[in-house]
Amino acid sequence: MYRSTGFISFFLRRLTGVALVIYLFMHMWVIGSVNQGPGVFDSRLNMVQTPFFKLAEVALLAAVVYHAFDGIRLLIIHYTGITDNRRSMFYAVFAIAALLTVAGGVPILLFMFE
């Protein structure tokens, strides 16, 4: 049961959902600091420009892309009733998410190393 594509999809969807919520609160914390003055805002912006946060941006990109495409996959399965191709659709979503993460993550990493 725990090695099926259904469970892996379920687990990754929940994991990426939690990661997106954590990012949302982090984003509000940084943007909300503009009310505390330019010094606080600048210090928080400088904090999120570190290499750790650049790598976290790539992970965020992966989470957004996977979560979005897996949601589309679930909508297709739910509204069309296609249940025979669930496994291949999961692998297709995973491959698309991986390709888009690499395509979007490479420029982020190249910018980080400049």
N, C-alpha and C positions, 0 to 999 in steps of 0.2 A: 504494500500500500504506500509506503513512504518513498518508494523509488519510482512511482508512476509519474507520467507527465502531468496528470491532473493535480497531484499533490505538489509537485515542483512549481507548477504554474500558480497554484493557490499560495504557496509559501512566498514566492518571488513577488506576487502582486501585493501581499500584505507587507512584505519587507520594503518594497519601493513606496508603498503608500505611507508608511511610517517615516521613511526618509524624506518624502516630500513635505510632510507636516513639520518635521524638524527644520527643514530648510525654510519653510514659510515663517516659523517663529524667529529663526535667525535673521531672516530678511527684514522682518518687522523691527527687530531689535536694532539692526544697523540703520535702517531708514528712519526709525523713530527717534534716533539720537540727534537728528537735525534740530529738534526742539530744545535740546540741551546746550546748543551753541556750536559754533564752527570747530572749536578745538576738540570736543568730544566726537563730533561727526568725522573729522579728519583722522582722529586716532583709530576709530573703528574701521574706517575705510582702509587705512594702512594695515590694520590687522588682517583684513580679508584679502589682501594682495600678496600674502605669503605663498610660497610653493605648496604648503599643505592645503590651503584653500583652493589653489588652482587644480590640484589633483581631486579635491572634493567637487569642484565644478564638473570635471569629467564624469565622476561618479553620479552627480546629479543629472547630467545629460543622459547617462545610461538608465537611470531610474525613470526619468520622464518618458523617454522613448519606449522602454519596455512596458511601462504601466499603460501608456496610451495604446500601443498596438495590441497588447494583451486584452485590454478593454474592448477594442474593436473586434478581436477574435471572439470574445465572449458574446458580444452582441450578435455577431453572425451566427454563432452556434445557437443562441437562444431564439432568435427570430426566424431562422430558416429551418431549424431542426436538423441540421447536418451534424450528426454525431459520429459518423463513420470515419471522418477525417480529422478528428480532434488532435490526435498525436502529430500528424504531419503539419497541421496548422500551428501547433505549439512550436515545432522546430522551425517553421517558416518565420513565425514572429520572433523567435530567439535570434535567428540569423539576420533578419532585417534590423533588429535592435542592435546587434553587435556591429553590423556594417555602418549604421548611422552613427553609432557611438564612436567608432574609429574615425569616420569622416568628420565628425564635429570635434572630436577630442584632439586630433593631431594639430589643428590650428591653435587650440588653447595651450597645448604643451609647447609648441614652437614659440608662441608669444612669451611663455613663461621662461624659456631658456635664452631669450634675447637680452 
